[in-house]
Each structure stands twice: as structure tokens, then as C-alpha cells.
Amino acid sequence: MNTLQAIGFGIVGFAVIVVIGIVVMTRLGDSVATCTTGYIYNSTSRGCNEASNVSNTSVAGGDGFTTGNYLTTQLGSTGLSGWIPAVIAVAIGGLFLALFGGKKGY
């Protein structure tokens, strides 16, 4: 039971680190986003809105913004975090193999 508890704490710790990483990377990307002339960055929609007509939008750019979006995707469910179910299954399977496959004391 102690081993399952340790695995649970590890998974929760990993999830907290991923969430903090996603928030930090998103905020850093937002802070360096660039827009074309006449557009201003809108952090709510994460895009550029025309200053005179906010319904006209364009995609934000810049190396930092693009890299931040890419890293956020890699930390999210399509990247590193997507491996968590596999890690859980392998860990629990290993525990069962150790429990039933180990030598029994006499």
C-alpha cells in the first residue's frame, strides 16, 4: 500500500509541475507576442485585434510566442502528460508481478 501511495504522490506532483509549466509558458509567450501594425494583442483570445475594429482579428506572431505555444502543446495532453496513463498501468502491473511472482517465505 505504501508503494501505491508513493506512486500517487509522484503522479500528483508531476501533474502540478505540468500545470505550473503550462501557465508559465503561456504567460511568457503572451508577454512577447507581436502583432502587425494597427493591431493590439488580446491576451484573452490570444490573438491580435485591430485597434479601430476589435472584430477584425489576426494571428499573433513572434518567435517567443510561437515557441511558448509549441512547448505548451508538448507539456499538455498530446505530449508529456499523455504518458501518465501508461506509467500508471506499468507501475500497477509491476506491483502485481512483484506480489505474485516473488518468492514466498516459508
C-alpha atoms as one frame of an Amber mdcrd trajectory, in Angstrom:
protein
   0.000   0.000   0.000   2.910   2.346   0.710   4.163   1.847  -2.824   0.788
   2.791  -4.322   0.711   5.868  -2.115   4.192   6.873  -3.309   3.128   6.409
  -6.939   0.041   8.531  -6.295   2.100  11.326  -4.729   4.508  11.195  -7.663
   1.698  11.466 -10.211   0.058  14.355  -8.353   3.415  16.130  -8.080   4.052
  15.608 -11.786   0.599  16.982 -12.649   1.190  20.090 -10.520   4.545  20.709
 -12.211   2.965  20.314 -15.677   0.133  22.742 -14.856   2.546  25.330 -13.482
   4.751  24.868 -16.549   1.811  25.361 -18.913   0.698  28.536 -17.111   4.221
  29.983 -17.030   4.931  29.175 -20.684   1.588  30.637 -21.780   2.171  33.859
 -19.832   5.722  34.203 -21.129   4.512  33.669 -24.687   1.774  36.253 -24.192
   4.255  38.807 -22.889   6.407  38.657 -26.036   3.666  38.269 -28.672   3.911
  40.630 -31.614   1.156  41.937 -33.869   1.223  43.674 -37.221   0.871  47.444
 -37.399  -2.577  48.644 -36.379  -3.331  45.571 -34.269  -3.028  45.113 -30.496
  -2.573  41.828 -28.639  -5.570  40.451 -26.716  -4.445  38.013 -24.022  -7.986
  36.672 -23.524  -8.398  35.437 -27.087  -4.609  35.037 -27.544  -4.792  36.844
 -30.865  -4.389  40.297 -32.358  -7.368  42.644 -32.678  -7.479  45.668 -34.913
  -7.325  48.817 -32.801 -10.208  50.559 -34.602 -12.415  47.475 -35.111 -11.999
  44.749 -32.484 -13.954  42.234 -34.556 -11.097  42.133 -37.090  -8.542  39.653
 -35.794  -5.233  38.210 -36.891  -2.845  35.620 -35.535  -0.182  36.759 -33.089
   3.400  36.128 -34.045   6.940  36.297 -32.840   9.493  33.633 -32.049   8.817
  33.675 -28.305   5.058  33.401 -28.767   5.375  30.545 -31.261   7.860  28.667
 -29.072   5.679  29.161 -25.979   2.657  27.707 -27.803   4.706  24.735 -29.009
   6.069  23.974 -25.523   2.596  24.297 -24.012   1.361  21.694 -26.503   4.274
  19.383 -25.677   3.511  19.585 -21.942  -0.226  19.102 -22.427  -2.312  16.033
 -23.162  -0.770  15.462 -26.600   2.765  15.448 -25.218   4.417  14.537 -21.951
   1.225  14.378 -19.900  -0.256  11.872 -22.343   2.147   9.256 -20.978   0.694
   9.341 -17.447  -1.928   6.578 -18.044   0.766   4.304 -19.465   3.045   4.966
 -16.490   0.192   4.188 -14.082  -0.610   0.912 -15.865   3.032  -0.205 -15.940
   3.553   0.685 -12.265   0.465  -1.185 -11.085   1.322  -4.142 -13.330   4.818
  -4.213 -11.870   3.388  -4.214  -8.348   1.149  -7.178  -9.143   4.024  -9.071
 -10.769   6.207  -8.429  -7.732   3.438  -9.510  -5.386   2.526 -12.759  -7.143
   5.820 -13.600  -8.821   8.119 -13.099  -5.831   9.368 -15.881  -3.597   7.053
 -16.807  -0.794   8.549 -17.085   2.669   8.358 -20.444   4.478
